[in-house]
Amino acid sequence: MEATSDEIIAAYEADEKAADGVYLGKVVQVTGKVSGVTEEEGTKKIQLETSNPMALIICEMETGTETGDVKAGDMVIVKGMCSGYLSDVILVQSTLVKK
């Protein structure tokens, strides 16, 4: 399944239950613009911008996955499993498909 970061956040903001039916627990390939790259407790996270300035798509990268020189402003494609929505949409076990 493929979507843009804007499409996913719009679906969750419109109807969270319906969006869960489409995305939750499924592998999604997301195209978006990087707002930042962080690392918490050894887990790298690529944050993708959305049309809502208060919401992100947070891609928790698979352990050992290289994010290379990905930086804010880059357009990327990330594949991961959607684990739900808590003001941000979270993708776990993510890998970088294309920078």
C-alpha positions in Angstrom: 0.0 0.0 0.0 1.3 3.4 -0.9 0.3 6.9 0.3 1.7 10.4 0.9 2.1 11.7 4.4 -0.7 14.2 3.7 -3.1 11.4 2.6 -2.5 9.4 5.8 -2.9 12.3 8.2 -6.0 13.6 6.4 -7.6 10.1 6.7 -6.9 9.9 10.4 -8.1 13.4 11.1 -11.4 12.8 9.1 -12.2 9.4 10.7 -9.7 7.6 12.9 -11.7 4.4 13.0 -12.0 4.2 9.3 -8.3 5.1 8.8 -7.4 2.3 11.3 -9.3 -0.1 9.1 -7.2 1.0 6.1 -3.7 1.4 7.7 -3.5 -0.1 11.2 -1.2 -3.2 11.3 -0.5 -2.9 7.6 2.8 -2.2 5.8 2.6 1.2 4.2 5.0 2.9 1.8 4.9 6.7 2.6 6.2 9.5 0.5 6.9 12.7 2.3 9.2 15.6 3.1 11.5 15.1 6.1 11.0 17.6 8.9 13.7 16.1 11.1 15.7 13.0 12.1 16.1 12.0 15.7 17.5 9.2 17.8 16.0 8.0 21.1 17.5 5.1 23.0 19.3 3.9 19.9 16.2 4.0 17.7 16.5 6.4 14.7 13.3 8.2 13.7 12.5 10.0 10.5 9.8 12.6 10.9 7.7 13.4 7.8 5.8 16.7 7.4 2.0 16.7 6.9 -0.5 19.3 5.8 -1.2 19.7 9.6 1.7 21.7 11.2 0.9 20.0 14.5 1.0 16.4 13.2 3.8 14.3 11.8 4.3 10.8 10.4 7.0 9.3 12.7 8.9 6.5 11.2 10.7 4.4 13.8 13.5 2.8 11.8 14.3 -0.9 12.0 17.4 -1.6 14.3 20.5 -1.3 12.2 18.8 0.5 9.3 21.0 3.3 8.0 19.3 6.6 7.4 22.5 7.8 5.6 22.6 11.6 5.1 18.8 12.1 5.3 18.1 15.6 6.6 15.2 18.1 6.9 13.9 19.1 3.6 14.7 15.8 1.8 11.9 14.0 -0.1 11.9 10.3 0.9 10.0 7.1 0.6 9.8 5.1 3.9 8.1 1.7 4.3 6.9 0.6 7.7 4.0 -0.9 9.7 1.4 1.5 10.9 0.9 1.1 14.7 -1.7 3.8 15.1 -2.4 7.5 15.6 -1.8 9.6 18.7 -1.8 13.1 17.3 1.0 11.7 15.1 0.9 8.6 12.9 3.5 6.1 14.0 5.2 3.6 11.6 7.4 0.9 13.2 10.0 -1.4 11.8 10.6 1.1 9.0 13.1 1.1 6.3 14.3 3.8 3.9 13.1 2.9 0.4 14.4 5.9 -1.5 16.0 9.2 -0.8 
